[in-house]
């Protein structure tokens, strides 16, 4: 079965072109690199902020930048994105601000709110529950006669949940314009993928639903970008859903509350940096093709640093969370139980006798 | 019978007592199995199963695929066919995909088959707020399960009870939801006997004797209520603090006896107020002690809102101050 779903790649770990069927431009390569560097800077900063106690538990993604950014770059305004709690590089690329992402991890509900005009659903904390949503939103677009599409992000563990299968099946039955974007990073917390499932690939699960399933090198941002673009365009043409398995690797823990040394050889993880890292391979490619420039990288780095430092300031200067936000958004029209509880609690807070 | 001095004890935290209870039962009964996400090599996300896979092997302490409905559904199949599975939900707020399996199958197989089949399984789940966890992780949705005919619901508040109640739950012939108060997991240590013992399901505990008001709590809220009770000693308000320990079936005799004595009651829980277990406690008080009441029963509960993001969780959770306020209201009515 593995042979039927070969891993598509454009650029190998050494920065060599292995497939030249898509046109690469210097601008595209540099833009992808810039986006990945921005995301990596955010990720590393967030891990540090968590360690300093300035944000709560955080879900890092370092190593998965290519999968998230390549795919998100294939989406257009008006499309829908359904991320998990780990897909900040994707949501950042699609329109979330750094501040919004940081607020989420500071335990602020404001971190769930997308900017005006951007369809970014709040991060799915339960596993795989966002797949049927992506299908439904795509069905709605199809009924409205638009050419907008949905993309749903999920990990390898999610493919064990019922919602994964239900989301794919509905999409198949209703030919919904949705891209199911799997990041197979090898582990669902401590459980390696070979204990998660007995099938050799995730892409082959598409066969059950008679939809297209493809595997892509998830650390090759260019392959991810072009393959997602093809799936998105196919969906826009009304030709139904696609399941993409991006084979990737996350260097660090599931979250900052997790200790990967209990179940994984971290030395292996570090060795992989030199072999498959998504940023390093672009650097190598640019170097080989004569347009790598340290000075340019430093400039990009400085821009990223400034943006992120400013976002940290904004996050930390954000006004205190408003108690009324807790009570005020449960229903569109207030109901008496919540109004009574709010009034009594605010009165108690003011020291008045209730 | 051994005297207390002959019983060897260890100072354990609540989560260590859970591990101890699991180990005791895995040693004693071949048919006991532990299964769930990350329970094996990783020892559970809270380390509640730490070391068990190494001691008993992966065939008895099983890492499963990531699928709550699958974990509970296969546990039902194991339970009807001779095993005693102890399934872990990483957080109670992650139990919702498994709700169908629990509601439509685990809890009613006995009645559907006139006891031809039974489901002796335990679902363990950390629950509750106050640890700055991300969304969904902090839900206290116990009333979804007390409202489920055929399920028992158990919530220890201290290490001794955690081991004894867990062993009783595993030995129980029917399905039990075993809620573990995660804010109390490592809050303090207490003496826990090394040997096997049980704490009877359906029986609460009186933690302090008092004359003026009965304060009723469970799980994480017991220590919060204890703080309130201690503070009120300075005001010469004498509180009787009850830890219910089992939410279904309730210990109606304990509640009735206490409220008959004090004539007043304050119920404390962190789940949303509407539809909460507090209403069932209130119903027991109405039925068993109505004519003894000297003031309306007070409830201090979470609000009818989704558990908020952690920047507001301290506003949501009952505090000692809110509890003392309610107690004073009951006493001065």
HADDOCK unambig.tbl for C-alpha pairs under 7 A between the chains (distance, minus, plus):
assign (segid A and resid 56 and name CA) (segid B and resid 132 and name CA) 6.63 0.50 0.50
assign (segid A and resid 107 and name CA) (segid B and resid 134 and name CA) 6.92 0.50 0.50
assign (segid A and resid 107 and name CA) (segid B and resid 309 and name CA) 4.99 0.50 0.50
assign (segid A and resid 107 and name CA) (segid B and resid 310 and name CA) 4.70 0.50 0.50
assign (segid A and resid 107 and name CA) (segid B and resid 311 and name CA) 5.00 0.50 0.50
assign (segid A and resid 108 and name CA) (segid B and resid 309 and name CA) 5.73 0.50 0.50
assign (segid A and resid 108 and name CA) (segid B and resid 311 and name CA) 5.82 0.50 0.50
assign (segid A and resid 109 and name CA) (segid B and resid 309 and name CA) 5.93 0.50 0.50
assign (segid A and resid 125 and name CA) (segid B and resid 135 and name CA) 6.90 0.50 0.50
assign (segid A and resid 126 and name CA) (segid B and resid 94 and name CA) 6.60 0.50 0.50
assign (segid A and resid 157 and name CA) (segid B and resid 65 and name CA) 6.97 0.50 0.50
assign (segid A and resid 157 and name CA) (segid B and resid 66 and name CA) 5.47 0.50 0.50
assign (segid A and resid 158 and name CA) (segid B and resid 66 and name CA) 6.74 0.50 0.50
assign (segid A and resid 160 and name CA) (segid B and resid 65 and name CA) 6.11 0.50 0.50
assign (segid A and resid 160 and name CA) (segid B and resid 66 and name CA) 5.69 0.50 0.50
assign (segid A and resid 160 and name CA) (segid B and resid 67 and name CA) 5.73 0.50 0.50
assign (segid A and resid 161 and name CA) (segid B and resid 66 and name CA) 6.49 0.50 0.50
assign (segid A and resid 161 and name CA) (segid B and resid 67 and name CA) 4.77 0.50 0.50
assign (segid A and resid 190 and name CA) (segid B and resid 38 and name CA) 5.67 0.50 0.50
assign (segid A and resid 190 and name CA) (segid B and resid 42 and name CA) 6.06 0.50 0.50
assign (segid A and resid 191 and name CA) (segid B and resid 38 and name CA) 6.40 0.50 0.50
assign (segid A and resid 195 and name CA) (segid B and resid 65 and name CA) 6.98 0.50 0.50
assign (segid A and resid 196 and name CA) (segid B and resid 65 and name CA) 4.66 0.50 0.50
assign (segid A and resid 262 and name CA) (segid B and resid 42 and name CA) 5.96 0.50 0.50
assign (segid A and resid 263 and name CA) (segid B and resid 41 and name CA) 6.32 0.50 0.50
assign (segid A and resid 263 and name CA) (segid B and resid 42 and name CA) 6.15 0.50 0.50
assign (segid A and resid 321 and name CA) (segid B and resid 311 and name CA) 6.37 0.50 0.50
assign (segid A and resid 321 and name CA) (segid B and resid 312 and name CA) 6.63 0.50 0.50
assign (segid A and resid 323 and name CA) (segid B and resid 312 and name CA) 6.93 0.50 0.50
assign (segid A and resid 326 and name CA) (segid B and resid 305 and name CA) 6.81 0.50 0.50
assign (segid A and resid 326 and name CA) (segid B and resid 308 and name CA) 6.34 0.50 0.50
assign (segid A and resid 327 and name CA) (segid B and resid 305 and name CA) 6.41 0.50 0.50
assign (segid A and resid 330 and name CA) (segid B and resid 305 and name CA) 6.19 0.50 0.50
assign (segid A and resid 338 and name CA) (segid B and resid 304 and name CA) 5.91 0.50 0.50
assign (segid A and resid 341 and name CA) (segid B and resid 303 and name CA) 6.55 0.50 0.50
